[in-house]
Amino acid sequence: MKGLFKLSTLAISVFAASQVGAIELYNNEGTVVNMTGAIAAQVSKYDYDESTIIGNPAGLDYNSDATHIEDPGSYFGFDVTHTIGKWSALARLEWDVNFGTKTDINADFTEQEALSDRITYAGFRHEDFGSVTIGRQESPYMKTDKGYYAYWAGGLNMMQSDELGSRRSPNTIVWQHDFDNLYVGLQYQAKRSVDNIKFGNGLNFGSFLVGGEFDGTELKYGPAIQIDDGFGAAVTYTFDTATYVAVSYNQANGINGKMYDYLSEGDYGVTQSGNITATDADIKQYAIAIEQHLMDGALSLSARFEQFEAKDGLNAFDSSTHNFGLGANLYVSESVRIYGGYEMAKETDNKTDSTTSEVSMFNIGTAWAPVPWGEVYLESYTDDLKLNKAANYTTGEIGAESKGTHFFLGAAVFF
């Protein structure tokens, strides 16, 4: 399920990779070419109840009977800059690395290639006025992506989406600038078509909406989901006390199309209750994050809150989701760190004033870096999941619950 679960830049690989510089491939007469990325793989063992779509063999098969090899979000890319005086020309090419494992759920819906577009943009930067870039790129909204120091177990509840512009999105224009300790970023999202929309990680919270509908016999794909436009913004400030504060907002407008929610009401392939028709629907979301560094950076503490609203133009759906997370990371030596966190999320159907789904989880992990550019890690998280409008595979009734502890052993290399 890499396509669903993948966090921004291999989750907190950025945190570890910040210890390592990019690989400089070329530097001559103002032109610099750097290579960056992270490649990781892990052995994963889940314990979701087989009464849920997540744990049932006829569903996603994430139960104690199966062991998976997974990629938590590998990628690599190239940065190219050419500088003359205060002006720089910018370009970035970046690809997701798809391992093609059983757990890459996107393979069920789209043809998967070894490499797929992640970021592609071009633009210009001025030292005094900031940069303007155009293409598929990371949103300023990601400035609130804080506190998830695990590769896998953290960030499960973030309602961020490539397709809706709060993570990465094609057809976007971004202006951003650092004013000493203050950062400001603005984004405009142009009209685009997408085959599916992923919220959060899509596993034990969020949704995976596939373009198409279930006709009672099989899932018919297409046509593509249409999104008219959108915009986003973020402001951050880093205080002299090593305190980082970020606020971000994102909105996508005019969402139209027929979709099937893979993790919504009913059994996939059994009922049609997961069908959704969006007509001029809008989503609005904002997030607030804070991170504090102590002990000369050896200890990091963070917190994040997010609110997500989705409303259809014809009132076919109207939902609100809020999520909250706490995280901590401690280097006990130069090469060993321990980390943990708590997260919760709750989705409410505003039309019926009822809870659609909710989850709470604790995670803990440790990582050893035998070299500055790589880590071996062991992680676990325990979650309590309630899918109040999904079918119970054992009883057939609506409402499924699962409590389980899940384990991950893996390795990541940064460059």
C-alpha positions, 0 to 999 in steps of 0.5 A, a space after each residue: 500500500 505504498 501509494 496510500 501510506 507513503 508520507 512526505 519524503 519518506 516520512 521522517 527520513 528528512 529528519 535523519 537525512 538532514 544530517 547528510 548533504 545532497 550528492 553534488 554531481 556538478 558545480 561549474 560557473 554558477 550551475 549546480 546539479 544535486 541528487 537527493 533521495 531516500 530508498 527504504 524497505 521493511 518487513 511488516 507484520 500487522 494484526 488487524 481483526 479479520 472482521 474488518 475490510 483491513 484485516 479480512 483476506 477478501 479485503 486488504 489482508 492485513 492480519 496476523 497470518 500474513 507478513 509483508 515486504 513494503 516500501 514506506 516511500 522511496 524516491 530520488 530526484 535531481 535539483 538544477 540551479 544556475 545563478 547569475 548575481 541575485 537571480 537563479 533559474 531552478 528546476 527539479 525532477 523527482 520520482 517515486 520508486 515503486 517496489 511493486 509489492 503486494 501491499 502497493 494498493 494503487 496496483 489494484 487500480 492503476 498500472 504501476 511502473 518502476 518510477 512514477 512522477 513525484 515532483 517536476 517543476 521549473 522557475 526562478 528565484 531572486 534573493 530579495 523577492 523569493 522564488 516562483 515555480 510552476 509544475 507538480 510540486 510540494 505545497 507550502 501546506 507541508 510546512 505543518 508536516 511535523 512530529 512524525 519521527 517514525 518511518 511508518 507508524 507516524 502521520 497516519 491521520 494527516 488528511 493531506 492529498 497529492 490530488 487536492 494540493 495539500 501534499 503535492 499536486 500537478 498544475 500548480 504555481 508556488 511563490 515562497 520566500 524566507 525573510 530571515 526567521 519568517 517563511 511565507 508561501 502561497 500556492 495556486 492550483 489550476 484545473 486538473 484530472 485525477 484517477 483517484 483521491 487519497 486522504 491521509 494514509 487510507 489504511 486505518 483512517 482517511 479514504 481512498 476514492 477511486 474514479 468510477 462506481 460499483 455496479 453491483 457486480 464489479 467496480 467500473 473505473 473512470 471517467 477521471 475525477 475533475 477538479 476546477 482549481 484551488 489555493 493554499 498558503 503557509 506561514 512559519 516562524 523559527 524563534 531564537 529559542 529553537 521553537 518552530 511554529 507553522 500555520 497552513 491552509 489549503 482549499 480545492 474547488 469544483 470537484 466533480 465525478 463518480 467515485 467509489 470509497 474503497 474503505 467506506 460503507 459496505 463490503 468492497 465487491 458486495 454492496 454499492 453503498 460506497 458509491 459517491 457522486 461529487 457535484 461542485 464539491 469543495 474541501 477546506 483544511 488547515 493545520 497548526 504545528 509546533 516543534 521545540 528542539 532541546 539539548 542542542 538538538 538532541 531532543 525534539 518535541 512536537 504537536 500538530 492539529 488539523 481540521 478537514 471539511 468536505 462538502 458537496 454542492 448538492 449536499 450528497 455529503 458533508 463531513 468534518 474531520 479533526 486529528 491531533 498528534 504528539 511526537 518526541 525524538 531523542 538521540 541517545 548517542 550520535 548514531 542511536 535514537 528513540 522516538 514515539 508518539 500519540 495520534 487520534 482522529 475522528 470523522 463526523 457526518 454533519 448531515 446525521 451528526 454521527 461519527 463515521 470513523 475514529 482511531 487512536 494510536 501509540 507508536 514507539 521505535 528505535 533506529 541505529 545509523 551505522 553510517 551518517 547516510 542510513 539507518 536500521 529501524 525497528 518500530 511498533 504501533 498499537 491502534 484502536 480503530 472503529 469503522 462505524 459505517 463499514 460492514 463487519 465481515 464476520 456478522 454482516 452488520 454495519 460497524 467494525 472495530 479492531 485493536 492490534 499491535 503492528 511491527 516493522 523492521 527495515 532499513 533506509 538509505 539517504 542521499 
